[in-house]
Amino acid sequence: MSDSATGDGFPSAGEGTRAVRAGLPDPVKYEPHLPGPVFAAHFHLPGEPTGPYTYGRDENPTWTHLEHAIGELEAPGQDGVETLVFASGMAAISSVLFSQLRAGDAVVLPSDGYQALPLVRTQLEAYGIEVRTAPTGDDAQLDVLDGAKLLWIESPSNPELDVCDIRRLVESAHARGALVAVDNTLATPLGQRPLGLGADFSVASGTKQLTGHGDVLLGYVTGRSGEAMTAVRRWRKIVGAIPGPMEAWLAHRSIATLQLRVDRQNASALAVAEALRGRPEVTGLRYPGLPDDPSHKVASRQMRRYGCVVSFTLPTRARAERFLEALRLVDDATSFGGVRSTAERRGRWGGDAVPEGFIRLSVGAEDPEDLVADVLRALEESAR
Ligand SMILES: Cc1ncc(COP(=O)(O)O)c(C=O)c1O
């Protein structure tokens, strides 16, 4: 049997098989398949203080298993790739930005990315880093890339679901000497593999579809081993934004069902998007898996699955609020990717440049026909 703990994994097996076995150590008689969470602030350490396990802020065996699991899905069969887990997606994002950039450097961020990025921008600027922005679609990043140290991509973008040609942008960025990081939260490693498209880092919030039950905050960075990842590891150590062992274990347990959840949720998202397409009150419908979506052509070249999020706009804020209230199977809540469907009027946060009636709907693992019926009924009811 292959020992996935040594990084071999099952690179040629199907994705469901790899998800089920990802990161599991070799079998040991009477031991569990997935070892339980190791709760330890420090480890027995007589003599010289060398690894692998010395102090709980630096390393933990439960993280190690999870890091192997994520690495096997993000970069199957690729040597020299390392994964580091973090306390949240934002901890992972910050670790890359703040470990790679210095005063005087320039970075390109998406202007339409996750709504905490403007806060990050302010902090980067306070440290003397020049921040340039460009929208996700239409290769606008190319106009602001000259002299940049790092290009940050979020594709598909949250919440407007635009997609950019990652390989093309990576080639242009590398030709200019810039590193590229891709926020892979929405796609998950089963939807898209940024390292395979040439990126230097795949960064994600594991809080979303990766773990999928809405009960864990987690983040990770997968990157090619070397100076850049050493700096990310050092950043984790000095900032201490580490996941608890229980969260790491729950995340690993959840990855076993990743392919099942992603296939179900993404197929249902397409069904919901198709049902919304025919509705006169719906405008700006976006789902990269819809053949006539503006992102579909690029998405189908680089994505294997299109995500579980659908976004659209209802005519007014009041109509959107009535719609959310009328839904019975879809909870009004933020975040996305969970097995229970959620939706929200994104404008309520004030951070995204979206219309007042803009809805971000995250499709869960309910029966698709029940969900479609609930959404259509809520649309009817909200008209009254
Ligand atoms: C695309 C994207 N990246 C990063 C994050 C931040 O992740 P976390 O909430 O786990 O810190 C989010 C959260 O919604 C997100 O949507």
The ligand as an SDF file (V2000), in Angstrom:
LIG
                    3D

 16 16  0  0  0  0  0  0  0  0999 V2000
  -13.0140   33.9300   -1.4450 C   0  0  0  0  0  0  0  0  0  0  0  0
  -12.7520   34.0050    0.0130 C   0  0  0  0  0  0  0  0  0  0  0  0
  -11.4920   34.0430    0.4500 N   0  0  0  0  0  0  0  0  0  0  0  0
  -11.2030   34.1190    1.7670 C   0  0  0  0  0  0  0  0  0  0  0  0
  -12.1930   34.1750    2.7230 C   0  0  0  0  0  0  0  0  0  0  0  0
  -11.8300   34.2910    4.1810 C   0  0  0  0  0  0  0  0  0  0  0  0
  -11.9630   33.0600    4.8080 O   0  0  0  0  0  0  0  0  0  0  0  0
  -12.1980   32.8980    6.3910 P   0  0  0  0  0  0  0  0  0  0  0  0
  -13.5660   33.4390    6.6780 O   0  0  0  0  0  0  0  0  0  0  0  0
  -12.0510   31.4410    6.6240 O   0  0  0  0  0  0  0  0  0  0  0  0
  -11.1470   33.7070    7.0780 O   0  0  0  0  0  0  0  0  0  0  0  0
  -13.5170   34.1310    2.3150 C   0  0  0  0  0  0  0  0  0  0  0  0
  -14.6040   34.1810    3.3210 C   0  0  0  0  0  0  0  0  0  0  0  0
  -15.7670   34.3130    2.9820 O   0  0  0  0  0  0  0  0  0  0  0  0
  -13.8060   34.0540    0.9340 C   0  0  0  0  0  0  0  0  0  0  0  0
  -15.0640   34.0390    0.4770 O   0  0  0  0  0  0  0  0  0  0  0  0
  1  2  1  0
  2  3  1  0
  2 15  2  0
  3  4  2  0
  4  5  1  0
  5  6  1  0
  5 12  2  0
  6  7  1  0
  7  8  1  0
  8  9  2  0
  8 10  1  0
  8 11  1  0
 12 13  1  0
 12 15  1  0
 13 14  2  0
 15 16  1  0
M  END
$$$$
